Each structure stands twice: as structure tokens, then as C-alpha cells.
Amino acid sequence: MAWREAGDHSLPAALFLHGLGGSRIAWEPQLVGLSTARRCVAWDAPGYGASQPGPDPLTFVGLADAAAGLLDRLEADRADVVGMSFGGMIAQYLTLQHPDRVRTLALISTSPKFGLDGTRPDEWRAARLAPLDAGVEPKDMARHVLTPLAAPDASPAAIDQAVRAMERIPAAGLRAAIDCLVTHDTRARLKDIRARTLVMVGERDAETPEAYASALADGIPGARLDVVPGAGHLLNVEAPRAVNAALLDLWGTIEE
């Protein structure tokens, strides 16, 4: 398992789980901006970046266990868990399977179920696997894939940050994650999440829109919904100040 971190080891841990098109460098604005408050750790998910592949087939149960295993390696009993998109899905399973390991939960640009708007899993999967089947590497399609996910007026620097993170994904790792993602559905279990939870979404996010975030916030007891004006799906790099401020506020509500 590969990860990067910032912040003193004496600080409480915060674990950052990237999206389908991300990797451990996707969280640069958070590692830079929050390292005085937390030991910030951003992983390469199994099969991503420098991490070894996970079990075949890749499952959310296995990914949640891998995240808990990383906390073991970090010697962190608990962590503030922050998940973005696909990482937000993983974060839900981590919280459900290992509730004692999650101090707070932040779900960014994500959903309680794949295809909540009626998207057909087979069609979505086929469209995203087609370039890989044709031999295109993630690094070669990163800008084409990520640019439409951001708000039209997102800064070039934000897009560049997201592109650099996607360029590190091996094709096999992306393929396995796509197959896993379409199985996601935690709707019936959201009521069992007991961690203090923040749900964040960009006002202009067309990939996981506000309706998805509302479904999460409505299903998780006591969850707070934060809609960021003008931002798209790549929320943590499009609006890092808003995201960092919201995380600090969430973390400040918990007493050790």
C-alpha cells in the first residue's frame, strides 16, 4: 500500500480516499492546508499509483478492509475519513464495516448508490471500458475525461492538479475499480452510520448532483449537507478553501 502524508505524527489522523480518476496526489490542497490540524494521509487505492492490486474481483468490502489495514500500518486507532466520489463510496463501507475506526466522516461529490438517476450499469461500464479495451492508457485520456467534470469556469490549475493525479493510474487498476463501482448501494444501511457526517457537493456537479448528496444526508442520522456555490465534481481542487474550512469545522465538533 502506497500513501503520502503531511502533518506531525502526534496529531489525530485524517485519511483521504481519492476518486475513480484520482490517486494520492489528488489531495494536495488538503495536505498542504490541513497538516497543522491533522496527520493527513492520502492513499493510492489498491491497483492505483504505486499500490499493489487488490483481490480479483475488487469489492467494496475488500477496499474497506484495505483502508482499515492502512490505519493499522499507521498505528492509528481512529481517523477522520474523507472520501471523494468513488472514495466517498469506499468511505461509507469503511464506516459501516469498521465503525470504531472512524472518528468523523466527510463524503464529497459522491452518492449512496450507483446510477441513482437511472443510469444503466452495463451501459456506463461499457462506455468507460471502451477506451481501455482499445489500448488507451488513463494518462492519455485524463484531460478529456476530467475537464467536463469540473465547472466550466474552473481554474486551469485545478484541472491540471486532477489530471496529474489520474495520469498515475494503471489501466488494470482503473478497469477493476470501474467493475467495482457499479455494484455500489448503501441506501438500506445509511441509517447505521453513527459517525458525525458532513456531505459536500458542488452546486454545478452534474456527475453526482445535489440530489445524490441530499439522499446521503437524509439517510445518515444527523448528517449535514453543504452545497458549494459555483463548483463542479472536482470539488476538493475547485474549491479547496471551502472544503478545508468545512473539514476543520467538522473535526472541531469532536472531542478526543
C-alpha positions, 0 to 999 in steps of 0.5 A, a space after each residue: 500500500 502506497 500513501 503520502 502524508 503531511 502533518 506531525 505524527 502526534 496529531 489525530 489522523 485524517 485519511 483521504 480516499 481519492 476518486 475513480 480518476 484520482 490517486 494520492 496526489 489528488 489531495 494536495 490542497 488538503 495536505 498542504 492546508 490541513 497538516 497543522 490540524 491533522 496527520 493527513 494521509 492520502 492513499 493510492 487505492 489498491 491497483 492505483 499509483 504505486 499500490 499493489 492490486 487488490 483481490 480479483 474481483 475488487 469489492 467494496 468490502 475488500 477496499 474497506 478492509 484495505 483502508 482499515 489495514 492502512 490505519 493499522 500500518 499507521 498505528 492509528 486507532 481512529 481517523 477522520 475519513 474523507 472520501 471523494 466520489 468513488 472514495 466517498 463510496 469506499 468511505 461509507 463501507 469503511 464506516 459501516 464495516 469498521 465503525 470504531 475506526 472512524 472518528 468523523 466522516 466527510 463524503 464529497 461529490 459522491 452518492 449512496 448508490 450507483 446510477 441513482 438517476 437511472 443510469 444503466 450499469 452495463 451501459 456506463 461500464 461499457 462506455 468507460 471500458 471502451 477506451 481501455 479495451 482499445 489500448 488507451 492508457 488513463 494518462 492519455 485520456 485524463 484531460 478529456 475525461 476530467 475537464 467536463 467534470 469540473 465547472 466550466 469556469 474552473 481554474 486551469 490549475 485545478 484541472 491540471 492538479 486532477 489530471 496529474 493525479 489520474 495520469 498515475 493510474 494503471 489501466 488494470 487498476 482503473 478497469 477493476 475499480 470501474 467493475 467495482 463501482 457499479 455494484 455500489 448501494 448503501 441506501 438500506 444501511 445509511 441509517 447505521 452510520 453513527 459517525 458525525 457526517 458532513 456531505 459536500 457537493 458542488 452546486 454545478 456537479 452534474 456527475 453526482 448532483 445535489 440530489 445524490 448528496 441530499 439522499 446521503 444526508 437524509 439517510 445518515 442520522 444527523 448528517 449535514 449537507 453543504 452545497 458549494 456555490 459555483 463548483 463542479 465534481 472536482 470539488 476538493 481542487 475547485 474549491 479547496 478553501 471551502 472544503 478545508 474550512 468545512 473539514 476543520 469545522 467538522 473535526 472541531 465538533 469532536 472531542 478526543 
